[in-house]
């Protein structure tokens, strides 16, 4: 197979961010608002992703959008009227917050004409990537800003070549909800970036949402990738799978079996930090609470309120349980059931 590859040492300067999903798990909130624009404290979820891109040294990203996603483009554009009013009021803090979202990276937008899967979405970034290695970040995955996952993945790519995916250890009973990786150890990888012993593995097989009893491991693929441009040729030859979608997992499986000289080889970075799926209601709430507690301006007061609220709930639940227990007790003089 002819492959468009790049040297392992080539810098990763571009990113592809698929944001075309409908967000059906959050209806009716996402009926008119892109799910990526739902606020996590006081910033939309997608801004955290773009901030992560910038923190990794990438300043050029293409967002793969769909119908109804115009608010994302508007958010990262300048807002002269709003900025003018804030400046006139002397509200420097809010003015800085508004302006911060416009200078994070050079953003470009391309439409995914129809929903044909993650692999198809990534393929829409081919022209913009132009033969370079690139990162892919899924808009639903929020990584704690203190983590260096993407930086470490780029460092692995620069040292070992090939493509690099992020892996997370999950409850084996939940592995059927994820793409799953079979892996082998990589010797001498400790010290790449901030990674330690056992944090870098060679991916030998990928299975999309395997049955629990057939999964090769409990290592789930999460939404961070650093890919060799050879992936585009593979995606173009990958037939649609389940649901008529072109799966990125299938293309990565092919890359894992290819010769490194042709852009093959897939490595995994086992992530041990905080990650939230903001497309899941419970994880979304966890992200809001965790990030609010960690904020210097909100954390002390919000944390104190949260502690009192939880303590109060325990009292209420205890009172409810006690009342239920008393209601179940027989009245004086009433024979108990035998």
N, C-alpha and C positions, 0 to 999 in steps of 0.2 A: 504494500500500500504506500503510495507516495504521501509523505507527511510534511507539513510545514512545521518545522521544529526550530527551537532557538537554544543557544548554549545555556548550560546550567547557570552560568555566571551572569546571564543577561538580567538586568534589573526588572523588577515588577513595578510598572509605572501606571498600569490601568486596571480598572475594576468594572465588572458587570454586576448590576443589581436588579434581579427580576422582581417587579412589583405589580404584576398584572392580575394577581389573584383577586377573587371577588369578596373574600372575607365573610363567607356565609355563616361562620360560627359566631359572628358578632352582630347579626341582624337583630333588630332594625337599625342599630347605630350605624352600620355600614351601607345602608340603603342609598345614602347620598354622599357619604364621606368615605374616602379610601381607608381601608383598615390600617394602612401604614401611617395615617395621620391621626390616629387615636392618641391622646396625650398620655405620656408616662411622666407624671408630675406636671411639669410645665413645658415640655418639649414633645413633639410628635415622635413616635417610635422610630420613624425612618431617619430622623436627625441623628440619633445615637449611632446608627449604622454609618452614616456619612462621616461623622466625627471619628469613628473607628478607622475608616479608610484614610482620613487625613493623618491620624496619629501614626499609621503604619508607613507614612511617607509617600502615599499615592495621591496625586492631585488631579487625576483625570478619570472620570467614571461615566458610564452610560447606563441609564435606567431603562429597563424594558417594561413599558407600561401597556395599559389597555384602556378601554372605554371608561370614562368616569374618574380618571386619575389626574385630571388637570390641577387639582389642589396641591399635588406634590410638587409640580413644576412651579406653581405660584409661590409655594413656601420658600423655595430656595432662590427665588428671584428677588430683586430689590423692591422696596415698598416706599417710594418717595413721599407719598402723602402721609403715611403713618410715621415715617422717620422725621418728617418736617414738624409734625405736631408734637412728637416727643421731644425734639430738639428745642422747640419754642417754649415748652413747659419746663425745660431744664431737667428732664427725667433721663439722666445719663445712663442709669443702670438698665432701664428697659430699652433704651435706644441701642445700647451695646448688645443686648440679647437679640434684638431684631436683626441687627447688622451681622451678627456672628454667623447666622445661617446662610448668608449669601457669599461668604468668602472661603468656605471650607474646601472646596475643590471645583475644578471645571466640570460642570455636569452637562451631559447630553441626554437626549430622550429619543427613544425609538419605540414604535408601536409593535406589539405582538398581535398580528391580525386576528388570530384565533387561538384559543387555549389548547395547545397541543403538548403540554408537559414542560417540565423544567429543562430538559435537554433542548427542546425547541426554543425556549426562551433564551437560553445561553447562546444558541446559534444566531440569534438576532444581533448579537454584539460582534459578530465576526469582522465586519468591515471596519468597525471602530478600533478593534484590538489590533488589526493590521499585522498579524504574524508575531506578536510579542507574547511572552508569558503574562498571565493576568490573574487577578483575584475574582472570585465570585462570592458575594455575600447575599444571603437571603434576608429579605426585609423583616421576616417574622422573628428572627433570632437576634436577641439582644444580649450582648456580651458585656459584662461589667467593665467600665472604662479603665479600671486599674489593671485589667488583664492585658497580656501581650500576645494573645493567641495568634493574631494575623501576622504580627511582626515575626514571631517564631516560625510560622509556616513559611513565610518568605525566606527566612534564613535557611530552613531545611531545603527548600527548592534550590537556593543558590549553592548549597554545599553538595547535595545529592542528585539534583536534576529531577526529571520526571514531573509528575503532578503530586500534589499534597492535599489530603483531606483532613478535616477535623473529626475526631472520634470522641465519644463520651461513653463512659461505663454507665449502663442503665440496669434497672431491675430485670433479670432474665425473663420474668413473666410479661414484661412490656416490650420486649425486643421486636415483637410482631408489628409494632407501630412504626418501625424505622427501617431504613436501609441498614444492613448489618455487614461487618467486615470480618473475614478470616485473616489473621495476621501472623507474621513471624518476627522475631526480634531483629534489631539492627545494632550491630556492635559498633562502639566508638562514636555514637551519636550524642551522647551526653555532652553538654557544654555548647551545643548549637543554640544560639539565642539564650533564653533563660531555661532551657529544657534540661531535665535530669535523666538519670538512668531509667530506661524503660518507657520514656515518653515518646520516642520515635520508633515506629514499627513499619515493616514492609507489608503492604496489602497484597494478599495472594488471591482473594476472591471477594466479590461483593454480591449480596443477595438482597433484593428489595422486599421488605416486609415478610420475612420468612415465618413459617409456623414455629411456635416456641420450641417444640421438640426437634426441629431441624436446623435451628440457628447455629452457625459455626462459632459464635462467641456472644458476649453481651456488650460488644462495642458497637454503638450506634453512630451512624453518620449524621453530623449536624451541619448547619448551613454556612460553613466556611470552606472555601476551596482555593487553592492556587494551582492553576492549570497550565500545562504546556499547550501551545497553539495547535499541536497535533490533534487535540480533541475535536476541532472543528471538522476535519476530514472524517473522523470516526462518526461524529454525530450525523453528518450528511449521508452516511451509509447505514445508520442504525434504523431498522424498521420500527414502526410504531408497535408498542406493546399493549399491555392491559389498558382499556379505555381509549385506545387509539392515540396514546400519548408517546412521545419520544422521551425516554427516561435517561437522565444524566448518569444514573447508576449503571445502565447497560454500556454506555460509552466508556465509563471508568473501568468496568470489567474488561473490556477489550484492551484498553491502555495498559492494564496490569499485566497482560500477557504479551505485550509488544516488546520488541527490542529497544533498549534505552537509546540506541543510535537513531531510532525513528521517532523519538519522543515518548517512548513507553516507560513503564515503571510507575507505580503509585505507592506513595508513602503515607502514613497516617501519623498525626500528632494527637496523642491522648490528652485531652483537655481536662484539667482537674479544678477549674475555677467555676465562677458563677455564670450561668447561662439561663436565659428565660425565653420561652416560646410565647411571644406576645400575641400569637394567633390563637392561643388557648386561654380561656377565661380565667382559670385558676392561676396559671403562670403569669398572666397579665397583671392580676391583682398582687401577686407576690412581687413582681418587678416594681410596681408603684410603691408598695409599702417599703421594700428594701431600699430603693433609691431615695425615698423621702427621709427615711431614718438616717441615711448616710449623709444627708445634706447638712452643711454647717448652719445654714440659715433656718432650716425647717426641723432638722433632726431632734434637737433637745425638746422643743415644745411638742412636736408630733409624737416622739417616743414616749414622753410622759403621758400624753393623752392616750396613746395606744395601750400602755401598761395599765392605766386605770380602767380603760374600757374592757380589756381582757379580764382583769380582776373582777370587774363588775359583772361580766357575763358569767364567770364562774359562780359568783354568789347567786345570780338569777337562776342558773341551771341547777345549783344545789337546792335552792328554795323550791323550784319546780319539782325536783326529784323527791324532796321531802314531802311536799304536798301530795304528790301522787302516791307515795308510800303510805301516808296517813289515810288517804282515801281508800286504800286497799285493805287497811286494817279493819277487823270486825268491830262493830260497836260494842260497848260494854253490855254484857248480858246476851250477846248474840253468839251462838255456837260457831266456832271456826270450822271451816270445811276440812274434812278428812279424806 
